[in-house]
């Protein structure tokens, strides 16, 4: 039994020995694990390295590049009329195809280049292009403003001069004057000459110079140059005309025309304007000015 005593450890010693043994085993296992990871790294590449390697080994797609030979022309400078020049000439001048199309569209819509400065309004035309082309723009005589063409005529052959106006005391017959005669009256131009002729036709002829005041805006001082000679008016038959036909006369309103139609329907044909005096739409003044233009 003396040998057993030599190998006998106390409980505390045994616990200490077991703890040391556990530490040693853990350290050994840790070392094995670390060595194994390093070996794996040496044997296999990480995922991103594998992806890069595969990418390098994969076949590359070949992209084809196409080139086109574009003929570049140097602009030529020569006289041209933008109103008649064709596309070939305009392209030779250095204009772009889309600028040439804009010129054609402008001309198709009725546009005219009357002056060289008008060409500067071409959409997309740069200031440099205009300065380069300006000395070569030639506008044909047919496309120049008419005023310039008239100004170039000799004074003796100018047929567009204004007619000589009437002098004080001179008069023209209102119902027989044409447009040329009317424009000789001071204060009367082509507009009022046309208004006089139109209103006289609607009336059926003037019976008084004062009827010119019924034209809107008519200059009253011009009446002194007119006279009435043997007025012959165009008369309308109140028993035959329809409501719409009666309304065309300046002296018959809608209500007056309706009163005439109502009278004819209720009492038969009119014998005279006196038959309408009982109607509130026909005042004595209305009857008096209508009298020269009616018949029955």
C-alpha positions in Angstrom: 0.0 0.0 0.0 3.0 2.3 0.3 3.0 2.7 -3.6 -0.6 3.7 -3.7 0.1 6.4 -1.3 2.7 7.8 -3.6 0.2 8.0 -6.5 -2.6 9.3 -4.4 -3.6 12.9 -5.1 -5.8 15.0 -3.2 -9.1 16.1 -4.6 -7.9 19.7 -5.2 -4.8 18.5 -7.0 -6.9 16.3 -9.3 -9.2 19.2 -10.2 -6.1 21.4 -11.0 -4.7 18.7 -13.2 -8.0 18.2 -15.1 -8.2 22.0 -15.6 -4.7 22.1 -17.1 -5.5 19.2 -19.3 -8.6 20.9 -20.6 -6.7 24.0 -21.4 -4.1 22.0 -23.3 -6.7 20.2 -25.3 -8.4 23.4 -26.2 -5.2 25.1 -27.3 -4.3 22.1 -29.5 -7.8 22.2 -31.1 -7.5 25.9 -31.8 -4.1 25.4 -33.5 -5.5 22.7 -35.7 -8.4 24.8 -36.7 -6.2 27.8 -37.6 -3.9 25.6 -39.6 -6.8 24.0 -41.5 -8.2 27.4 -42.5 -4.9 28.5 -43.8 -4.6 25.3 -45.8 -8.0 25.9 -47.3 -7.1 29.4 -48.3 -4.1 28.0 -50.1 -6.1 25.3 -51.8 -9.2 27.3 -52.9 -9.7 30.9 -53.8 -12.4 33.1 -52.2 -15.6 33.6 -54.1 -14.7 37.0 -55.5 -11.3 35.8 -56.7 -13.1 32.9 -58.4 -15.5 35.3 -60.1 -12.6 37.5 -61.4 -10.8 34.4 -62.7 -13.8 33.2 -64.5 -14.4 36.7 -66.0 -10.8 36.7 -67.3 -11.2 33.3 -68.7 -14.5 34.0 -70.4 -14.4 34.9 -74.1 -14.8 38.6 -74.8 -17.5 40.0 -77.2 -16.0 41.9 -80.1 -17.8 45.2 -80.8 -17.8 46.3 -84.4 -17.3 50.0 -85.2 -18.6 51.3 -88.5 -17.3 54.4 -90.1 -18.9 56.3 -93.0 -17.2 58.4 -95.5 -18.9 61.8 -95.6 -18.1 64.1 -98.4 -17.4 67.5 -97.1 -17.8 70.3 -99.6 -16.4 73.7 -99.2 -19.0 76.4 -99.5 -19.0 78.3 -102.8 -19.9 81.9 -103.1 -21.8 83.2 -106.1 -24.8 85.6 -106.8 -28.2 84.0 -106.1 -31.8 85.0 -105.7 -33.4 83.3 -102.6 -36.8 83.5 -104.4 -35.7 81.4 -107.3 -32.5 79.5 -106.3 -33.0 75.7 -106.4 -31.8 73.3 -103.7 -28.5 72.4 -105.5 -27.5 76.1 -105.6 -28.5 76.6 -102.0 -26.5 73.6 -100.9 -23.4 74.8 -102.8 -23.6 78.0 -100.9 -23.0 76.1 -97.7 -26.6 76.0 -96.3 -27.7 72.9 -94.5 -30.4 70.6 -96.0 -32.8 71.5 -93.3 -32.2 75.2 -93.9 -32.9 74.6 -97.6 -36.2 72.9 -96.6 -37.2 75.9 -94.6 -36.6 78.2 -97.6 -38.8 76.0 -99.8 -41.6 75.9 -97.1 -41.5 79.7 -96.9 -41.8 80.1 -100.6 -44.6 77.5 -100.9 -46.6 79.5 -98.3 -46.3 82.5 -100.5 -43.4 84.1 -98.7 -41.2 86.5 -100.8 -37.8 87.9 -100.0 -38.2 91.5 -101.0 -34.9 92.7 -99.7 -31.6 91.1 -98.8 -32.4 91.8 -95.2 -35.4 89.5 -95.4 -33.1 86.5 -95.9 -31.7 87.1 -92.4 -35.0 85.9 -90.9 -34.4 82.4 -92.3 -34.9 80.1 -89.3 -31.6 78.7 -88.2 -29.4 81.0 -90.3 -26.5 82.2 -88.2 -25.0 85.7 -88.2 -21.8 84.3 -89.7 -23.7 82.7 -92.6 -25.7 85.8 -93.3 -22.5 88.1 -93.3 -20.9 85.7 -95.8 -23.9 85.4 -98.1 -25.2 89.0 -97.9 -23.0 90.5 -100.6 -24.2 87.8 -103.1 -27.9 88.1 -102.6 -29.6 89.5 -105.7 -33.4 90.2 -105.5 -35.1 90.0 -108.9 -37.2 92.9 -110.1 -40.4 90.9 -109.9 -39.9 90.4 -106.2 -39.0 93.9 -105.2 -41.7 96.1 -103.4 -44.1 97.7 -105.9 -43.3 101.1 -104.4 -39.7 100.9 -105.5 -40.8 99.9 -109.0 -43.1 102.9 -109.3 -40.5 105.2 -107.9 -38.1 104.2 -110.7 -40.6 105.2 -113.4 -40.3 108.6 -115.1 -42.6 111.2 -113.5 -44.3 111.8 -116.8 -45.4 108.2 -117.1 -46.6 107.6 -113.6 -50.1 106.3 -113.9 -50.6 105.9 -110.2 -50.6 109.5 -109.2 -53.5 110.7 -107.2 -56.2 112.5 -109.2 -56.4 116.2 -108.9 -58.9 117.3 -106.2 -61.9 119.6 -106.9 -61.4 123.2 -106.1 -63.8 125.2 -104.0 -67.1 125.8 -105.8 -66.7 122.8 -108.1 -69.3 120.0 -107.7 -70.2 116.6 -109.1 -73.5 114.9 -109.6 -73.9 112.5 -106.7 -76.0 109.8 -108.5 -73.9 109.6 -111.7 -70.4 109.9 -110.3 -68.2 106.9 -110.5 -65.3 105.9 -108.2 -62.7 107.9 -110.0 -64.9 111.1 -109.8 -65.7 110.5 -106.2 -62.1 110.3 -105.2 -61.5 113.8 -106.6 -63.7 115.2 -103.8 -61.5 116.6 -100.9 -61.7 114.3 -98.0 -62.9 111.3 -100.1 -60.6 108.4 -100.7 -61.2 105.0 -102.1 -62.9 103.8 -98.9 -65.6 106.5 -98.8 -66.0 106.3 -102.6 -66.9 102.7 -102.2 -69.2 103.4 -99.3 -71.1 106.1 -101.3 -71.6 103.7 -104.2 -72.7 100.8 -102.0 -75.1 102.9 -100.0 -76.6 104.6 -103.1 -77.3 101.1 -104.5 -79.0 100.0 -101.3 -81.2 103.1 -101.3 -82.1 103.0 -104.9 -80.5 106.4 -105.5 -79.9 109.6 -103.5 -82.6 112.2 -103.4 -80.7 114.6 -101.0 -77.0 115.3 -100.4 -77.8 115.1 -96.6 -78.3 111.3 -97.0 -74.5 111.1 -97.1 -74.6 111.8 -93.3 -76.2 108.3 -92.9 -72.8 106.8 -93.9 -70.9 106.1 -90.7 -68.0 108.5 -90.3 -68.6 110.4 -93.5 -66.8 113.8 -93.5 -69.6 116.5 -93.5 -67.4 119.1 -95.2 -67.3 116.9 -98.4 -71.0 117.4 -99.0 -70.3 120.9 -100.4 -68.8 119.3 -103.5 -72.0 117.2 -104.4 -75.2 118.1 -106.1 -78.5 116.3 -107.0 -79.8 116.6 -110.5 -83.1 115.1 -111.6 -83.1 112.2 -109.1 -84.5 109.0 -110.4 -84.9 106.4 -107.7 -85.4 102.6 -108.0 -88.8 101.9 -106.4 -89.9 98.8 -104.6 -93.5 97.4 -104.6 -94.6 97.0 -101.0 -97.3 94.6 -102.0 -95.0 92.1 -103.7 -91.8 91.9 -101.7 -91.3 89.3 -98.9 -90.2 90.1 -95.4 -86.5 89.4 -96.2 -86.6 91.6 -99.3 -88.2 94.5 -97.5 -85.5 94.3 -94.8 -82.8 94.9 -97.3 -83.7 98.6 -97.7 -81.9 100.9 -95.3 -85.2 102.7 -94.4 -87.2 99.6 -93.4 -86.5 97.9 -90.1 -87.5 94.3 -89.2 -90.6 95.6 -87.3 -91.7 97.9 -90.1 -91.3 95.0 -92.6 -93.4 92.8 -90.3 -96.0 95.5 -90.0 -96.3 95.6 -93.8 -96.6 91.8 -94.0 -99.3 91.8 -91.3 -101.3 94.5 -92.9 -101.3 92.7 -96.3 -102.4 89.5 -94.5 -105.2 91.1 -92.6 -106.4 93.9 -95.0 -105.1 93.0 -98.4 -102.8 95.1 -100.6 -101.8 98.5 -99.5 -103.1 101.5 -101.4 -100.4 103.9 -100.1 -98.2 104.7 -97.2 -101.2 106.4 -95.5 -102.4 102.8 -94.7 -99.4 102.4 -92.4 -99.8 105.7 -90.5 -101.8 103.9 -87.8 -98.8 101.6 -87.1 -96.6 102.8 -84.3 -93.6 101.6 -86.3 -94.2 104.1 -89.0 -93.7 107.7 -87.7 -94.3 110.6 -90.0 -90.6 111.0 -90.4 -90.2 107.4 -91.4 -93.1 107.6 -93.9 -91.7 110.8 -95.4 -88.2 109.5 -96.1 -89.5 106.2 -97.4 -91.9 107.8 -99.9 -89.5 108.3 -102.8 -88.6 104.6 -102.9 -92.0 102.8 -102.8 -94.8 102.0 -105.2 -98.0 100.0 -105.0 
